[in-house]
């Protein structure tokens, strides 16, 4: 393939750290390694513009999204169209379907650029509706009722829509979204690998060599179901007090989860690590003996893949993408969604046999390397360009 100028449009970008941002950064890295140029259009403020512009990031003025302040809504993203034309863009890839993403779609249609869309988030998930939609019940019902209609409007105007897992591919097809291709997001195996050392993290939090660590890393919001892990922790600690639970990340439920750990009487065994800088994420996985992801919201569960790449077994809810990713007795264990008793039992199982899961966990992660997934992304680009 000849050199391409590719424009990523996303309402979600740094300093937010989540699956969408990780996907953008990893594919940008993979594409640039193969000689292509990636421009990113997003929303932010003047500080963001100064900080990221050297990385071919173009920031449109945005206002904070009140329910989740690290996200911003672009005020008028369509001026970015002029910049895209000047840059000689060959292809538009929208990462999110809202103001910036819609601006990217309009740009693509105005200029007759091929356009690819990625589906990252289940926007009508009940916890998303409850937490982030307007509180007015009538408005909430309207948005819930017509969200899939809006998704069809956006994604059916793309030449290809990327689903990050088979379960999401099946869901999109059932919702009458066309031209769907399954492509998981990649991970950087030069960063996430079994050579990473977690000893400094354990020392920082005073974790003894005799103690086992169960890690959750990600957004602290209702749909991530961290309450299931905290309840499971109480069950496990009633049997063995030499376990520490590290909850890494931030979000709207942070204070609630802190209160919950206190009310459960397990606060001495739970470490709320807060926001983790990108350069320390791999070390955080390495410090753990097992990774737990109780979420029923995952379209792929990229953090689970990262944990496996560091050689850690993953315990996760048997739902959506995690059902495909985790294989019982191989790279981890699955439990019935929201079932904290079963979650505790599966965590106990992997903690007692962590080394036995390591080989299959590493083997699974290899399939998701940036190199492998970028090759498949380029195949999709070739398809729409032709």
N, C-alpha and C positions, 0 to 999 in steps of 0.2 A: 504494500500500500504506500502511496505517495504521502508526503508530509501533510498533515491535517491541522487546521486551526479549529479547535473545538470549544464551544461556549457552554459551560455549566451554569444553569440558573437555579438558585436555591434560596428559599426564605430562611434557611437554617445554616449557620456557618459559625466558625470560631468567633468569640471564645466559647460558645456552646460546645460541649463534648458529648456526642451521642452517636448512634449508629449511622445516621445520615451523614454527619460530618466526617466520621471515620471512613465511610464509603467514598465520599468526595475526595478526601486527601489521598487515599490509597490508589484510587483509579487515576487521579492526576499524576501521582508518582509513577505508576506503571506506564501510562501513556507517554509521559515525557521521557522516560527511559528508552522508549521505542522511537523517539525522535519527533513526536507530535507536540503541539503547543496547546495548553489548556488555559482558557480564561475563565474566571469565576465571577459571576454577577450575583450580588447578595445585598442585604439590607443592614444598616448599621448607623454609626454616627461618625463625627470627624476623627475621633481617636482610632476607630476601626480603620478608617480610610488611610490614615498615616501609617498604621501598624502593618497593614497587609498589602498595600498597593505595589510594593516591590515584588510580590509574588504573583503578579498578573491578576490581582483581585480588584474588582471595581465595585465600590460600595455606594449604594443609593441610600439617601436619607430615610431612616425608619424610626418608628415610635415603638416603645416597649410594649410587649404583649402582656397586659396586666396579670393574668393568671400564672404566667411563667416568664418572669422578667428577662431571662437570658435570651429570649427570642424577640425578634423585632419584625414589625409589619412595614413594608415599604410604602412610603407616602405616594410616590409617583414613579414607578419603576420603568416606565416606557421610554424615558429619555436614554436609557441604556441601549436602546435599539440603534441609536446613532453611533454609539461607540462600537457596537458589534459590526456595523457596516464598515467603519473605518479600519477595523482590525482584519477584515477579510475573512470572516468566519465561514467555514465550510459546512458545519453541522452544529445544531443546537441540541443539548441534552438537558431537559428539565428534571430537576431532582425533587421538587416539591410542587404541588398544584395551586398554590395560593398567589399572592400578589406578584412576587418576583417570578415564580414559575409561569404564571399566566402572561407576564410581560415577555418571557422567553418564547412562549408559544406564539404570541402575536407577532413578535419579531420574525420568527421562522416563517410564518404565513405571509407576512408582508414582503419578505425578501426571497421567498421560495427556497428556504433552506430545508434540507431534510431534518426531521426532529424525532428524537428518541425521548421517552419518558420513563423514569424509574418510579416504581411504587414502593415506598418505604414503610408507610404507617397506616394502621387501621383507624381511620378517622371517625368511624361511627361505633367504635368499641364503647361499651356502656360506661366504663370508667372515664374515658376521654370526654364523652358527652357530659357526664356529671361534673368533672373537674374543670374543663376548659371552655365549654360552650356557655353562652349567656344564661344567667340564672332564671330569666323569664321563661316559664314553662311553655308558653305558646311558641316563642321563638325557638326554644330548644327542640320542641316536637317538629317544627317545620324543618329545621336544619337536619335533624335525624332522618326525617322522611325523604328529603331530597338530596342528601349527601351523595348517594350512589349515582343519582342522575347527574350531579355536577361532575363526579369522577368520570363518568362515561363521556360527558361533554369534553373534558380536557384530554383524557387518554385516547379516545377514539379519533382525535385529531393529530395524534402522533403516528409516525410511520411504524414505530415499534414501541411496545411497552415492556419494560423489564420487571419480572417478578423475581424476588430473591430466593424463593423456595418453591417446591412442587405444590405445597398446600396453598400458597398464595396464588400461584399460576392457576390452579383449579378454581379458586374463589373468584379471580378476575374473569375467567371464562364464563363462570356461572352468572356473573353480573353483566354479561354481554359486552365485555371489553375485548376488542379485537387485536390481532397481531401481537399476541403475548409470547414473550420468550423468557424461559427460566435461566437466570444467571445470578449465582450468589455473589455477594460482596467479598472481596479478597482481604487477606491480612498480610502484614509485612513480616515474613518469617526471618528477616534479618534482625528484627527487633524482638519478636515473640518466638522463642525457641528454648530448648531444655538447658542451654548454657547460662541462662539468666540467674543471677544470684539474689535471693530474697533475704539474706541474713541481716542487712542493714535495716530493712523494714521491721523485722521481728525485734531487733534491738531497740528501735525507736519507740515501739509500743510496749516494751518490757515483756515480750512473750518468751517464755522459757522454752528450752529445747524439748522438755518433757511434755509441752502442751501442743495440741493439734489445733490447726486453724481452719475455719470454714469462712470463705470469702464470698461476699456479694459486692459487685462493682457495677454501678450504673445509676440511672436517674432514680431519685427517690420520689415516686409519684404513685398514686393509687393503683394504676394498672399494672405496676411491677410486682405487686403482691408481697412486699417484704414482710408484711405482718405474718404471712404463712411461715417464713423462715424464723421469725422471732418466737412464734409459738412452738415451732419444732425445737428451737434452742432450749426452751424450758424443759421439754420432754427429755432431751439428750443430757442436759445438765443434772437432771434428777438421778441419772445413772453414772455419769462421769463428769466431774468438775474440771478436769484437765483439758477443756476445750475452750477456745476463744473464737468469738464470732466478730469478724471485721466487716462493717458496713461502710463501703467506700462510695462516695458520690454525694450529690446534693440535689435539692428539689423541694417542691411544696410540702411534702410529707415528712421532712426531716424532723421537725419538732414533735410531730405526732408519734413517730417511731421512737424517739428518745423517751417520750412519756410512757409509751407502751412497754419499753424494756424495763423501766422503773416499776411500773405496775405489775409486771410479771416477776419482779424480783431477780432479774438476771443482769442488771446494769453493770455489775462488776466484771462480767464475762463478755460484754459487748463493747466493741470499740467503734465509735463513729469517726471515721478517718477524714470526712469532708471531701472537698474537691481534690482530685489527684492530678497532678501535672502530668502531661503526656509522656514525658521522659521517665516517669516512675511507674507507669501502669504495668509494664512487664514485670518489674520487681515486685509489685503488689501480688501478682499471680504467683510468682515464684515463692513468696513467703507463705503461701497457703498450702494446705494438704488436700483440700477439695474446694471446688467452686459450686455455689448454689445459685440457680436462677429460677425462682418460683413464679415468674411472670406468665400470664396467659395472653400475652399481647405480642409475642415475638413473630415478626415476619421472617426473620432469619436467626437472630440471636448471635450476633458477631462476637460479643464478649465471651460467649461459650466457646467459640472456635479459637479465640485468642488464648483462653485458659488451657485448652487442649494442646495448643502449639507449645506451651510451656511444660506440657507433660502432666497436667492436672485432670483428674476425673471430674466430670460435671454431673451434678444432680439437678434435674429440671422438671418442670411441669410437663406432663404428657399432653401437649396441646400445640396445634399449628406447627411451626417450623421445628420446634424442639423435639417433636415426635419423630421427625425424620433424622435429625442430627444425632440424637443420643440413642445408643444401642445398649440395652440392658446387658450387664455382664461383660461389656467390651470396653467402651470409652466412658462409661458412666452409668447412671441409673435414672429412671423416670418414675414419677409418682403422680397419682391422680390430682388434677388441679385443685388447689385450695385445701388439700388433705394434709394437715400438718403432722398428723400421726404417721402417715406413710412417708412423708418428707423426712421426718426424724429417723425412721427406720432405714431409709435409703442412704442418708448421710452417714449413719453408723456403719452401714455395710461398706461404703467406699473408704471411710477412715480406717477401717480394720484391714483393708486390702488395697490401699492406694497404689502401690507399686505394680499390682497385677493389671491395673487399667492403663498404665502409662503408655505402653507400646501402641495400643489401639487408638488412644487419644492423639498421639503424635501422627499416626498414620492418617487419621481423619483430617487433621489440620493441614497436611500436605496438599490435599485437594483444593484448598482455599487460598493458596499462595497468590500474591499479586500477579506473578508471572502467568500463572494458569488462567486466572479470571480475566486478566487484561486481554489475553489472546482471544478469549471468547467474546469479550466486549467489542473488540475490533472486527470480529466476524459479523456481529450485529450491525456495526457501522457500515461495513462493506455491503451488507444486504440492503440497507436503506439508501445508501449512496448509489446503488445500481438500479 
